Amino acid sequence: MLQALFPKKPGTEPLAEAIRACRAHLLFAFGFSALVNVLYLAPTLYMMQVYDRVVPTGGIMTLLFVTVVVVFALGTLAALDHIRSRILVRAGLRLDRLLAGTVLNRVIGSRESGTKVAQAMRDFDTFRQGLSGQGALALCDLPWTPVYLLVCFMLHWTLGMLTLVGGILLFILAVLNERSSKPRIEAATQASAKAYMAQETIAGQSEVVRALGMRQAMITRQLKERDAAVTAQSEAQFIGGRYTGAIKFLRLVLQSLTLGAGAWLAVEGQISAGAIIAASVLLSRAVQPIEQVVGAWNGIVQARAAWANLTELFASTADQDRPRTLLPKPAGLLTLDGVGVRAPAREQPLLRHVSFTLQPGESLGIIGPSGAGKTTLARLIAGATEPDAGKVRLDQADYATWNPERLALHIGYLPQDSILFAGTIKENISRFEGMIDTPSEDVDARAIQAAKAAGCHEMILKLPQGYDTPLGPGGRGLSAGQSQRVALARALYRDPCLVVLDEPNSHLDAEGEVALASAIKALKTRGATVILIAHRTGVLQTVDKLLVLRDGSIEGLGPRDEIAARLQAGRQPAPRVVSSVN
């Protein structure tokens, strides 16, 4: 059955596997649903006994007996219904334990950007909640509608036909509701995701917003986006409410018609008096799951859309799970072969036909005007993004053949924005290695070693709690210069053979500049390959080679002094930042 529900197509395997792992919970939920729906027949049987046996005969003992039985049955029903709800909740919890880590891994490991990737965890939560919500309970009860229909036919074919026609009409309303609400719900979901992303961006840049006097402008913009999202949600709710009202009206009409038809049949002597009330109760119970499904339809549609989005995410990131041969520790030979990177919103590529080789222990300075592609090239070499053309190799092995986590152990990367995370300084330097069961003494020793290599050990010791000083999101609690030095220590953690430094001295004072120069010299001494991007050119005095990048292409590459002399002589358009290289 599960194979029929989850056909084999790209992206469904992780979701289907997680659902299969929860099949025991789901089977128990369906089993309890069977018992619950059988016990729902108790009030019907009770009414028939009261009107057909107790009232005509005045049998008080019979009344007492059937009353005790129905109370026990209804108590059991309530207990089973509660257990069923708990089982579905536990299924949602198990699904979270099984799949949340996988979703996070795929999101973090994805090279893509945009709403769908950022929305992945919200989609997963929506699907998980749909599995354990009212919609799931209604779907569990829906297969039992034919059983109640059959009982109505057993009472009288007229009552059965009336119930059947009513069920068909309710089903038609449910289909119309689905067709009308689906596009509106999808639009509401997209609008909400856009509004949330904008809200998170503004919150993360609140200091800049306040400093530049953009508070009211950003609030106005956010309110407009939120209004669009709320409007879309309201339209979806209006559509759903319209059909919910129509279904309630139809159900009440059917109940009234059933009572009328039952009374007529009783007058004609074709059914008993108890069957009149029983038929009304049965019809109500038969159509109740349909009404519940319609009421929970927004959640069901959202869960289905979330499933589709997650499937797309898993399909686009399937390569992450590909097994890779465990390669030996590299020496640091870096090769770029015809590398190109396209920009989605630009006709001109960010990088094109970039090729060069660096031997272990060599250092390269990358210079060029703003927008030349320097940071893109740094991210490419650091493994933070993938090329659209060409290959990036470490010790002749294509980056794509490496396990990403293992490759990252051999690469140190200091991005242009020295982003730190909420946690202690030690945790940030150690790349939170202590969270994956690495012995704490090893983490401590490596963190201190990296801090010493970056020249910030003494700076850290002067902080209130030293290496255990807690930082807020984004490294809050440190100055920009201190954050950059800690980020440099993080880049040097575990002695990587390849180190990529993008504007490493942009926030450093004189002391930090000296520490940075010493760190680069030490890297070269131990044979590490160093990539350096800097506008403040003092640090470029330490590199062996210079690469001039312009409009995404290499304009010059060679020994530092040779390239600097050519630029100084005006044989090539010299970027402003290179004038002090000599």
Buried (B, 14 or more C-beta within 10 A) or exposed (E): EEEEEBEEEEBBBBBBBBBBBBEEBBEBBBBBBBBBBBBBBBBBBBBBBBBBBBEEEEBEEBBEEBBEBBEEBBEBBEEBBEBBBBBBBBBBBBBBEBBBEBBEBBBEEBEEEEBBBBBBBBBBBBBBBBBBBBBBBBBBBBEBBEBBBEBBBEBBEBBBBBBBEBBEBBBEBBEBBBEBBBEBBBBBBBBBBBBBBBBEEBEEBEEEBEEEEBEEEBEEEBEEBBEBBBEBBEBBBEBBEBBBEBBEEBBEEBBEBBBEBBEEBBEEEBBBBBBBBBBBBBBBBBBBBBBBBBBBBBBBBBBBBBBBBBBBBBEBBBEBEEEEEEBEEBBBBBBBBEBBBBBEEEEEBBBBBBEBEBEBBBBBBBBBBEEBBBBBBBBBBBBBBEBBBBBBBBBEBEBBEBBEEEBBBBBBBBBBEBEBBBBBBBBBBBBBBBEEEEEEEEBBEBBBBBBBBBBBBEBBEEBEEEBEBEBEEBBEBBEEBBBBBBBBBBBBBBBBBBBBBBBBBBBBEEBBBEBBBBBBEBBBEEEBBBBBBBBBBEBBBBBBBBBBBBBBBBBBBEEBEEBBEBBBEEEBEBBEBBEEBE
